Amino acid sequence: MATTLVIFGAAGDLTSRLLLPGLAAHVRDHGGADLHLIGSDRRPVDDADWRQRVRTACTAAGVAEADTETIVAAARWQAADVTSGADLTALFETVAPGRCILYFALPPAVTRRSCEALATIQRPQDLQLAMEKPFGFDLASARELNQIVHGLVPEEKIFRIDHFLGEAMVQQLLAMRLGNRMLAQLWSREHVARVDIVWDETLGLEGRAEFYDPTGALRDMHQSHLLQVLAMVATEPPASLTESDLRDGLAAALRATRIAGDDPVGSARRARYTAGVINGRPLPDYAAEPGVAPARNTETLAELDVEVDTDRWRGVPFRLRSGKGLAADVFEVVLTLRAPEASGVAVREQPDRIVFCLDPHTVTFEMAVGVTDPLGATEDGVAVLDLGESPPAYARVVGAILAGDPLLSLRADQAEESWRIIEPVVRSWEQRRTPLAEYPAGTTGPQNWS
């Protein structure tokens, strides 16, 4: 029986840039028989134009010609206002019998209105919902959205998308810490002095003001991606890697996490880039970008200090940092190790570190590997483990949705806990209690940040 995948917001950037290429990569590796792909948006688009977009994505991903033609032949476009019960009813009347997956590639406010409209109409019997982050816009709206979608379908048919959970390196991080004896022994406050989770980008706004300016770095990256990576780092080893056990552990790690010292002013920093040059490319002042409302004080760089109140991590500072328009692309999880106890051997100046580079997929061990003299300086060494190429994150995410496997999506309580953690900072920034610093594009951030 056919599976129908309906993409709401199919005219948007996310569909072209990530979702269609991810779907194509999945089809390349696993085939796409009996998959009906419907693009839907307010904008009227010819079926031929939509099919050409699908064909282009398949060709770029290296999908076999026969599989490409199968997917393209079953693809079509249906213009609809997805917040209108009448339009949704008309769309469902054209859906083939079988499983129907609604993929909300939409802003959270539109997603909510669409779900409210769905609650008023007859829906397909075998319905699944896949929702892009952010899930809600704050804790209250996330809770309300959870109540709405639970009235539509059971929890196991809800896929709250955070594509970081589909990143091979994020999954590998968990696999390595659980499956490697050396890392398993080091993975606690006894050996780890601090943890840094960083996602710095050289890219600027890139024409995404409609989404980014009302959202900002904190809601865009910390609430979703970075806190889910933190949960992977901080979780206790699960009894199994089943969906239930693993998500129980991730949710427990988030429940134990809070802003350091319960101080949203002293433990959080925000800044916005001004005009600058990155790798020879000029980047205009964020506040002057088309579509930006300067008075919103939207941050393009945010840092949070958090703590995880468990026996394993109590007292270890975690820093979450993400921003745009910065000097270099830095995507990594860094565990800085404690210095060894005094032994008569000189300790190297720089602390030992374990660095998980999320892109590219490498693990770096920066450690003292030799001693020239018992009273002299240690020699530094760097070992790099290259984990090779892997399918794009969206290929994994789409594959999990099509398979009905919720492991790579957020459970209701995970989404709410993430909002609960950052909510004190959100409120502090809304009240202008934390100043908005500035940094020239192409630098590492404000000069007075450590």
Disulfide bonds with the S-S distance in Angstrom:
none
